Amino acid sequence: MNGEPRRPDESARELERLRRRVAELEARDRDPDLADAGEMFRRLVENSLGLMCVHDLDGNLLFVNAAAAQTLGFRPEDGVGWNLRRFLSPSVESEFDAYLARIRAHGVDSGLMRLVAKDGTERVWSYRNVLHEEPGIPPRVLGHAQDVTDRVRAEHALKESERRFRSLTAALVGQWTAEVQASNARAQEEMRERARIEVEGARTRRVYLPAVEDVSAGFGAAGPASDVETVLLVEDETEVRELIRDILESHGYGVVEVGDPRAALAWVERGSAPIHLVLTDVQMLGMSGPVLVDRIAAARPGVKALYVSGHSAEALGRQGVLEAGAAFVEKPFTVTALLGKIREVLGR
């Protein structure tokens, strides 16, 4: 390739390789079984759902099967001659030399490879590649992979959901704890003041300590037990539902909690107990929060609703899921914000 004449030993080796290849082809032609086996193998590889390729120790592609080419958006014949670096995501391009070094040193390598398809989207392949060597032929790497993009995205979404939940829980518990501690410090000072009031009898000295008032009054408690307001809580995330239930019950509300919209409808249909407020997530499997409220309102006219979601009201409005002006609290929210919004909706 550089125009210099080949040395005699190089020419001899090249001639020997050609002779060997011709002999192999002639032997295959004479042996129908070998010819059939070769054709069967070729069809197996080309039609496999697995992603297969062959590249040299510089990363140049020598073969790509249809499945591997299609997932990246090109034809198999177009990929031959291209270098794998052309498809690597910029985030992993610097790691390619280390991959080739591991193949040379160990003869095998596996892991995740991030590539960019023709349309610009990133694909994630789980691969296991092995080095193939035979006398007289340059080393080749036989690559086999599976496209695990959807699985990786699902795992990432799950981790993000868990992170958001932990953040929400920490915010709610922290706010709740701070408010309760402050309230208990409102109540203890009052007890100390009233303890100073003394009435002396003839032989008996008495100190009258009044009962401690409800420390949650400042948060808009629902009032006496005979006037308890009932909240139908519909939330499909168990931990979030239980946390909100505890907050509402500690502030004087009666709570009926269910994990999905159909269970909420079944509870409404079974009895005639009053419902003052439906507190529901906007987006749930099987039925949205607004649709659920409409169906409950058909059986309980005038029922009020408050919606919660991890998405903003503007985003939900653009999706056509939530009407403008609907009572709404975005997650994560503080205890004060939730209780304040409930009082606003109930009008007290």
SVG drawing of the C-alpha trace seen along z (x, -y; Angstrom):
<svg xmlns="http://www.w3.org/2000/svg" viewBox="-76 -32 89 67">
<polyline fill="none" stroke="black" stroke-width="0.4" points="0.0,0.0 3.0,-2.3 4.5,-1.5 7.6,0.4 8.5,3.8 7.6,6.8 10.4,8.8 10.8,12.4 9.7,13.9 6.5,11.8 5.7,12.8 6.2,16.4 3.9,16.2 1.2,14.5 1.5,17.1 1.2,19.9 -2.0,18.3 -3.5,18.1 -2.6,21.7 -4.2,22.8 -7.4,20.8 -7.7,22.3 -7.2,25.8 -9.9,25.1 -12.4,24.0 -11.6,27.0 -12.1,29.4 -15.4,27.8 -16.6,28.1 -15.6,31.8 -17.4,32.4 -21.2,31.6 -21.5,31.9 -18.9,29.1 -20.6,26.9 -24.1,27.5 -22.7,26.7 -21.1,23.5 -24.3,22.4 -26.3,23.3 -23.9,21.3 -24.1,18.3 -27.9,18.3 -28.0,18.8 -25.7,15.8 -27.4,13.5 -30.9,14.2 -30.1,14.3 -31.9,11.9 -28.6,11.6 -26.3,8.8 -23.1,10.2 -20.1,8.7 -16.4,9.4 -13.7,6.8 -9.9,6.7 -7.7,5.6 -7.9,2.0 -11.7,2.0 -12.4,2.1 -15.6,4.0 -15.1,7.1 -18.7,8.4 -22.0,7.2 -25.2,9.2 -28.6,7.8 -29.8,7.4 -26.7,5.4 -26.9,3.1 -30.7,2.5 -30.5,1.5 -28.1,-1.2 -30.0,-2.2 -27.8,-1.1 -27.5,1.8 -25.0,4.7 -23.0,4.1 -22.6,0.4 -20.9,1.1 -18.1,3.3 -14.9,1.3 -16.1,-1.2 -14.4,-1.5 -16.4,-0.8 -15.3,-4.2 -17.7,-5.7 -20.7,-4.4 -19.5,-4.9 -21.2,-7.4 -19.0,-10.3 -19.3,-9.3 -17.4,-6.0 -15.2,-6.8 -12.1,-7.2 -12.5,-3.7 -12.3,-1.9 -8.5,-1.6 -8.7,0.1 -11.3,2.5 -8.9,3.5 -6.1,3.9 -8.1,6.3 -9.0,8.4 -5.4,8.7 -4.3,9.5 -7.1,11.9 -8.7,13.0 -12.2,12.2 -14.1,9.1 -17.7,8.4 -19.7,5.5 -22.0,2.7 -21.2,0.7 -23.0,-2.6 -23.4,-3.4 -25.2,-6.1 -27.6,-5.1 -27.9,-6.9 -30.9,-8.8 -28.9,-10.2 -30.4,-8.0 -28.2,-6.1 -28.4,-2.3 -26.9,-0.2 -25.5,3.3 -24.6,6.0 -21.7,7.7 -19.3,10.7 -16.5,10.7 -13.8,13.3 -10.5,13.2 -10.2,15.8 -6.8,16.8 -5.7,19.4 -2.4,19.8 -1.8,17.7 -4.8,15.4 -4.8,12.0 -6.5,12.2 -10.2,11.3 -12.6,10.5 -16.0,12.3 -18.6,10.1 -22.0,11.1 -24.3,8.7 -27.9,8.0 -29.6,4.6 -30.6,3.9 -31.5,0.2 -35.1,0.6 -34.0,2.5 -31.3,0.0 -33.8,-2.9 -36.4,-1.1 -33.8,-0.5 -32.8,-4.2 -36.4,-5.3 -37.0,-3.0 -33.9,-4.4 -35.0,-8.0 -38.5,-7.2 -37.0,-5.8 -34.8,-8.8 -37.8,-11.2 -39.7,-9.1 -36.9,-9.3 -36.6,-13.0 -40.4,-13.4 -40.4,-11.3 -37.5,-13.1 -39.1,-16.5 -42.4,-15.5 -41.1,-13.8 -38.6,-16.6 -41.3,-19.3 -43.8,-17.3 -41.3,-16.7 -40.2,-20.3 -43.9,-21.5 -44.8,-19.0 -41.7,-19.9 -42.6,-23.6 -46.2,-22.9 -45.2,-20.9 -42.9,-23.8 -46.3,-26.2 -48.2,-23.9 -45.5,-23.4 -45.0,-27.1 -48.7,-27.5 -48.8,-24.7 -46.0,-26.4 -47.8,-29.7 -51.1,-28.3 -49.3,-26.2 -48.4,-29.4 -52.1,-30.0 -52.7,-28.7 -55.8,-28.6 -55.2,-28.0 -57.8,-26.3 -58.0,-26.1 -55.5,-23.2 -55.0,-22.2 -52.9,-23.9 -54.1,-23.0 -52.6,-23.7 -55.0,-23.5 -53.4,-22.4 -55.8,-22.7 -55.9,-20.1 -53.5,-20.7 -55.3,-22.1 -55.0,-20.5 -51.5,-21.4 -52.6,-21.0 -55.2,-23.8 -52.8,-26.1 -52.7,-23.7 -56.5,-23.8 -57.7,-20.7 -61.1,-19.4 -62.8,-20.1 -64.6,-18.0 -65.0,-14.3 -68.7,-14.8 -67.8,-17.0 -64.9,-15.0 -64.3,-15.5 -63.7,-12.4 -61.0,-12.3 -61.0,-9.5 -57.3,-9.1 -56.5,-7.4 -52.7,-6.9 -51.1,-3.9 -47.7,-4.2 -48.1,-2.5 -45.4,-4.4 -46.7,-7.8 -50.3,-6.8 -49.5,-5.7 -47.4,-8.8 -50.2,-11.1 -52.8,-9.1 -50.7,-9.5 -50.5,-13.3 -54.2,-13.7 -55.2,-11.5 -52.8,-13.3 -54.6,-16.5 -58.1,-15.3 -59.3,-14.0 -61.0,-10.7 -59.2,-8.9 -60.4,-6.1 -57.3,-5.0 -57.3,-2.9 -54.6,-1.9 -56.3,-2.3 -59.3,-4.0 -61.4,-0.9 -61.1,-0.2 -62.2,-3.8 -65.4,-3.3 -66.2,0.0 -66.0,-1.7 -68.3,-4.5 -70.8,-2.1 -70.9,0.1 -72.0,-2.5 -73.4,-5.9 -70.7,-7.3 -70.0,-11.0 -67.0,-12.0 -66.0,-15.6 -62.9,-15.5 -61.3,-13.1 -57.5,-13.5 -56.1,-11.6 -53.0,-11.3 -53.6,-12.6 -52.0,-9.8 -52.7,-6.1 -52.9,-2.8 -56.3,-2.2 -57.9,-5.5 -56.8,-9.1 -57.7,-11.1 -60.0,-13.6 -62.0,-10.7 -62.3,-9.0 -63.6,-12.2 -66.2,-12.6 -67.5,-9.1 -67.6,-9.6 -69.4,-12.9 -72.1,-11.1 -72.9,-9.1 -72.0,-11.9 -72.9,-15.2 -70.9,-18.2 -67.9,-16.1 -64.7,-18.2 -61.4,-17.1 -57.7,-17.9 -55.1,-16.5 -51.4,-15.7 -48.7,-14.7 -44.9,-14.7 -45.5,-16.7 -46.4,-20.4 -49.9,-21.6 -48.8,-23.3 -47.3,-20.0 -50.5,-18.1 -52.6,-20.7 -50.6,-20.5 -51.2,-16.8 -54.9,-17.3 -55.0,-15.4 -55.8,-18.2 -58.2,-21.1 -57.1,-24.6 -58.1,-25.9 -58.3,-22.4 -57.1,-22.3 -53.6,-20.9 -50.5,-20.3 -47.2,-19.3 -44.9,-16.7 -42.8,-17.0 -44.9,-19.2 -44.6,-20.3 -47.1,-19.3 -48.2,-22.9 -48.8,-23.2 -50.9,-20.1 -53.0,-20.9 -53.4,-24.5 -54.6,-23.5 -57.1,-21.0 -58.6,-23.8 -58.8,-26.1 -60.7,-23.4 -63.0,-22.6 -63.7,-26.3 -62.8,-26.4"/>
</svg>
